[in-house]
Amino acid sequence: MQIIESCVEKFRLDNENLKFEQFIVAEREGSIIGFGRIKPYRHCFELGCVAVLEAYRKRSIGNAIVKKLIKDFPSDDVWITTDIPEYFQRFGFQSTTDAPQEILDKIKRVCQGRQHPNAIIMLLRRK
Ligand SMILES: CC(C)(COP(=O)(O)OP(=O)(O)OC[C@H]1O[C@@H](n2cnc3c(N)ncnc32)[C@H](O)[C@@H]1OP(=O)(O)O)[C@@H](O)C(=O)NCCC(=O)NCCS
């Protein structure tokens, strides 16, 4: 969790309620080089905190992390909040404003507080 927490700070990702069991990681020679998580709310789940260390980017590691999280997602609706929608469009996410109140609250509380004023909500429906 130390590596994850320091990367979350460095990349200004969502630092709320970070729990080890929410994460999947990509490793190389025993070291974490990327990660992502499924963040639970009371009534929905969010795919978030996707990051790959700079030295390992553009090798489809982010792609593998996002696809694995989508595959294992516990609900049909996969919510994300992001300021790089172009990246997530390729997985089928579409922007929306019609989101659960918890996601609407989160984007105000966390994204704007973490200096992501352009963050938007996106949804992927698995069915
Ligand atoms: C976004 C991130 C996870 C992508 O990881 P990655 O392993 O390099 O991604 P992949 O190799 O699967 O995909 C690379 C592609 O994504 C594109 N991409 C990377 N960052 C992007 C961004 N900020 N906006 C749009 N596209 C982006 C690359 O241009 C590349 O495109 P190509 O396939 O046409 O060459 C990584 O850049 C990162 O950790 N960024 C900082 C943390 C962050 O912003 N996370 C998202 C929070 S919602």
The ligand as a Tripos MOL2 file, in Angstrom:
@<TRIPOS>MOLECULE
LIG
   48    50     1     0     0
SMALL
NO_CHARGES

@<TRIPOS>ATOM
      1 C1         -3.5710    6.7510  -18.0470 C.3       1 LIG1
      2 C2         -2.5090    5.6890  -17.7920 C.3       1 LIG1
      3 C3         -3.0070    4.7510  -16.7000 C.3       1 LIG1
      4 C4         -2.3070    4.8880  -19.0850 C.3       1 LIG1
      5 O1         -1.4030    3.8200  -18.8150 O.3       1 LIG1
      6 P1         -0.6110    3.1000  -19.9980 P.3       1 LIG1
      7 O2         -0.1640    1.7770  -19.5000 O.co2     1 LIG1
      8 O3          0.3980    3.9950  -20.5780 O.co2     1 LIG1
      9 O4         -1.7950    2.9110  -21.0670 O.3       1 LIG1
     10 P2         -1.8500    1.9390  -22.3200 P.3       1 LIG1
     11 O5         -0.4770    1.4900  -22.6970 O.co2     1 LIG1
     12 O6         -2.8850    0.9200  -22.0710 O.co2     1 LIG1
     13 O7         -2.4280    2.9070  -23.4060 O.3       1 LIG1
     14 C5         -1.6040    3.8760  -23.9920 C.3       1 LIG1
     15 C6         -2.4630    4.7730  -24.8300 C.3       1 LIG1
     16 O8         -3.2260    5.6330  -23.9720 O.3       1 LIG1
     17 C7         -3.0280    6.9700  -24.3520 C.3       1 LIG1
     18 N1         -3.0300    7.8470  -23.2000 N.ar      1 LIG1
     19 C8         -2.2040    7.8150  -22.1460 C.ar      1 LIG1
     20 N2         -2.4810    8.8310  -21.3190 N.ar      1 LIG1
     21 C9         -3.5060    9.4920  -21.8810 C.ar      1 LIG1
     22 C10        -4.1980   10.6470  -21.5150 C.ar      1 LIG1
     23 N3         -3.8630   11.3450  -20.4080 N.pl3     1 LIG1
     24 N4         -5.2100   11.0610  -22.3100 N.ar      1 LIG1
     25 C11        -5.5220   10.3790  -23.4330 C.ar      1 LIG1
     26 N5         -4.8810    9.2840  -23.8440 N.ar      1 LIG1
     27 C12        -3.8560    8.8560  -23.0660 C.ar      1 LIG1
     28 C13        -1.6400    6.9690  -24.9820 C.3       1 LIG1
     29 O9         -1.5120    8.0780  -25.8390 O.3       1 LIG1
     30 C14        -1.6370    5.6530  -25.7370 C.3       1 LIG1
     31 O10        -2.3230    5.7920  -26.9600 O.3       1 LIG1
     32 P3         -1.9980    4.8420  -28.2320 P.3       1 LIG1
     33 O11        -2.3860    3.4450  -27.8270 O.co2     1 LIG1
     34 O12        -2.8760    5.3880  -29.3040 O.co2     1 LIG1
     35 O13        -0.5340    4.9820  -28.4650 O.co2     1 LIG1
     36 C15        -1.1480    6.3260  -17.4190 C.3       1 LIG1
     37 O14        -0.8130    7.2990  -18.3960 O.3       1 LIG1
     38 C16        -1.1250    6.9740  -16.0390 C.2       1 LIG1
     39 O15        -0.8000    6.3200  -15.0480 O.2       1 LIG1
     40 N6         -1.4490    8.2910  -15.9440 N.am      1 LIG1
     41 C17        -1.4100    9.0090  -14.6670 C.3       1 LIG1
     42 C18        -2.5460    8.6180  -13.7810 C.3       1 LIG1
     43 C19        -3.8990    8.9300  -14.4050 C.2       1 LIG1
     44 O16        -4.1290    9.9990  -14.9460 O.2       1 LIG1
     45 N7         -4.8150    7.9440  -14.2830 N.am      1 LIG1
     46 C20        -6.1690    8.0550  -14.7570 C.3       1 LIG1
     47 C21        -6.9970    8.5940  -13.6400 C.3       1 LIG1
     48 S1         -8.7370    8.5290  -14.0070 S.3       1 LIG1
@<TRIPOS>BOND
     1     1     2 1
     2     2     3 1
     3     2     4 1
     4     2    36 1
     5     4     5 1
     6     5     6 1
     7     6     7 2
     8     6     8 1
     9     6     9 1
    10     9    10 1
    11    10    11 2
    12    10    12 1
    13    10    13 1
    14    13    14 1
    15    14    15 1
    16    15    16 1
    17    15    30 1
    18    16    17 1
    19    17    18 1
    20    17    28 1
    21    18    19 ar
    22    18    27 ar
    23    19    20 ar
    24    20    21 ar
    25    21    22 ar
    26    21    27 ar
    27    22    23 1
    28    22    24 ar
    29    24    25 ar
    30    25    26 ar
    31    26    27 ar
    32    28    29 1
    33    28    30 1
    34    30    31 1
    35    31    32 1
    36    32    33 2
    37    32    34 1
    38    32    35 1
    39    36    37 1
    40    36    38 1
    41    38    39 2
    42    38    40 1
    43    40    41 1
    44    41    42 1
    45    42    43 1
    46    43    44 2
    47    43    45 1
    48    45    46 1
    49    46    47 1
    50    47    48 1
@<TRIPOS>SUBSTRUCTURE
     1 LIG1         1 GROUP 0 **** ****
